[in-house]
């Protein structure tokens, strides 16, 4: 995707480069937009898998230096119960 760009890169090209079957990518990751998101998340997290933003080291470090806003914490709790982030 980096060399050819998002639009020009097909899932078929990705699986050929990765030497895996296309069904594997669709089953484990999903369609091309999801694949791109996973790649971005992995790049941001610095690990081999996506890490939720709140669990990234630099986010924890920033939060450790800031006073939490009780209203925001309550909103995050509500979002989690609804299936949100």
C-alpha positions in Angstrom: 0.0 0.0 0.0 2.9 2.3 0.7 4.5 1.8 -2.8 1.3 1.8 -4.9 -1.1 3.7 -2.8 -4.4 2.6 -1.2 -6.5 2.6 -4.3 -4.1 0.8 -6.5 -3.3 -1.9 -4.0 -5.6 -4.9 -4.1 -6.1 -7.5 -1.4 -4.9 -10.0 -4.0 -1.6 -8.1 -4.2 -1.3 -7.9 -0.4 -1.8 -11.7 0.0 0.7 -12.4 -2.8 3.3 -10.3 -1.0 2.5 -11.9 2.3 2.4 -15.4 0.7 -1.0 -16.3 2.3 -4.4 -17.2 0.9 -6.9 -14.5 0.3 -9.5 -16.3 2.4 -7.1 -16.2 5.4 -6.9 -12.4 5.2 -10.7 -12.0 4.9 -11.3 -14.4 7.7 -8.7 -13.0 10.1 -8.7 -9.3 9.2 -11.5 -8.4 6.9 -11.8 -6.2 3.8 -9.2 -3.7 2.6 -10.4 -0.8 4.8 -10.1 -2.9 7.9 -6.7 -4.2 6.8 -5.5 -0.6 6.4 -6.8 0.3 9.9 -5.0 -2.7 11.4 -1.8 -1.6 9.7 -2.1 1.9 11.0 -3.0 0.7 14.5 0.1 -1.6 14.5 2.3 1.2 13.4 1.0 3.5 16.1 1.2 0.9 18.9 4.7 -0.3 17.9 3.7 -4.0 18.4 2.7 -6.9 16.1 -1.0 -6.4 17.0 -3.3 -3.4 17.4 -3.4 -1.9 20.9 -6.4 0.1 22.1 -5.3 3.7 22.4 -5.9 3.8 26.2 -3.4 1.0 26.6 -0.5 2.5 24.6 2.5 3.4 26.7 2.6 7.0 25.6 -1.1 7.5 26.3 -0.6 6.0 29.8 2.4 8.4 30.4 0.4 11.4 29.3 -2.6 10.4 31.5 -0.3 9.8 34.4 0.7 13.5 34.3 -2.8 14.9 33.9 -5.7 15.0 36.3 -8.5 12.9 35.1 -11.8 14.6 34.4 -14.5 12.8 36.4 -17.1 13.6 33.7 -14.9 12.1 31.0 -14.3 8.9 33.0 -18.1 8.5 33.5 -18.6 9.0 29.7 -16.0 6.4 28.9 -17.6 3.9 31.3 -21.0 4.5 29.5 -19.4 4.0 26.1 -17.8 0.7 27.2 -21.1 -0.6 28.3 -22.6 0.3 24.9 -19.7 -1.5 23.1 -17.8 1.7 22.4 -14.1 2.6 23.0 
